[in-house]
Amino acid sequence: MKCIGAHVSIANGVENAPLRAHLLRAKAFAMFTRNQRQWHSKPLSDSNINLFKQNCKKYGYSPECILPHASYLINLGSNDEIKLKKSKDAFMSEVKRCEQLGLKYLNVHPGAHLNMSSEDECIAIIAQSVNEVLEKTSNVTVVIENTAGEGTNVGYRFEQIKNIIDAVDDKKRIGVCIDTCHLFASGYDIRSESAYNNTFDEFDRIIGFEWLKGMHLNDAKSTLGSRVDRHASIGIGNIGIDAFKFIMKDRRIDNIPMILETPNSSIWKDEIAMLYSFIDD
């Protein structure tokens, strides 16, 4: 079964996210657990937590179809001791918020070396940061998102993500999210059936579908291999519509949250309906 949704707002409380997803006729959703533009946020209240859980139950959202996203401020690969501690503390806080809300996953961009270390050194720092957070928390799986490779971000090659997974001690609490825009911008073509099969066969060989815990479904304003992260609405970017038809028919990608982060939220409901229609084409 395909579980498609969008990254919805938590304005006026996280408890409103399930309702917003329901109004889109979504079977999955993503959200931030707090204001992602700030390092610190006030704690979740008992009311926030209870209402969130009640609304998830009311609208039929299990933890397996919810993919919360960590703040973009977090850089788990920083080689600056003070900035790294700030990022790890913020990430720890977000994992604990997910625990409070009864959520299973927390999606995070791996990190950037900022020209202060090599890519390999940055990857090692990311893995150690994840290890430290996992040691002090429980239940929540850290889901590493592939990047476009913009700037000094790592995680734009399958091998880099595999190296992070390999260095994480608790293999039961680590996974991967594939963003289609990032995938394309980092040089993996999915526009034709043969290109799609080659890319995802490579993903399976290097990482493995057993690690895939979620997807972000975005077309790309950027070009193949440009390493520029610019999302477009489904079918009107440089990836094109066919790739999303291949994804919808790929049974290896069933039963995980598949989340729109496309730029025009006013058409998310239509995009979700369109994606579901591809399953039965």
SULVEN-V640441 format. One record per pair of residues at least 24 apart in sequence whose C-alpha atoms are under 6 Angstrom apart, sorted by the first residue. I is the first residue (numbers start at 1). GAP is how many residues later the second one is. Records with the same first field share a line. If there is no record, write none. Layout:
# SULVEN-V640441
I: GAP / GAP
This chain:
# SULVEN-V640441
1: 253 / 254
2: 252 / 253
3: 24 / 25 / 254 / 255
4: 24 / 254 / 255
5: 24 / 254
6: 253 / 254
7: 24
15: 33 / 36 / 37
18: 37 / 38
24: 245
28: 37 / 38 / 229
29: 37
30: 36 / 37 / 38
31: 37 / 38
32: 36 / 37
36: 35
49: 52
63: 40 / 41
65: 192
67: 38
68: 38
69: 37 / 38
70: 37 / 38
75: 36
76: 35 / 50 / 53
77: 34 / 35 / 45 / 48 / 49
78: 35
92: 41
104: 36
105: 35 / 36
106: 36 / 37
107: 36 / 37
108: 36 / 37
109: 36
110: 34
111: 42
112: 40 / 41 / 42
113: 39
114: 38
127: 37 / 40 / 41
131: 37
141: 32 / 33
142: 32
143: 31 / 32 / 33
144: 32 / 33
145: 31 / 32 / 33
146: 32
147: 35
148: 34 / 37 / 38 / 79 / 81
149: 78
150: 77 / 78
156: 30
162: 45
175: 36 / 37 / 38
176: 35 / 36 / 37
177: 36 / 37 / 38
178: 37
179: 36 / 37
180: 37 / 38
181: 37 / 38 / 39
184: 40
185: 39 / 40 / 41 / 42 / 43
186: 39 / 41
187: 37 / 38
190: 53
191: 48 / 52
213: 43
214: 42 / 43 / 44
215: 43
216: 42 / 43 / 44
217: 42 / 43
218: 44
231: 31
232: 30
233: 29
245: 33
248: 31
249: 30
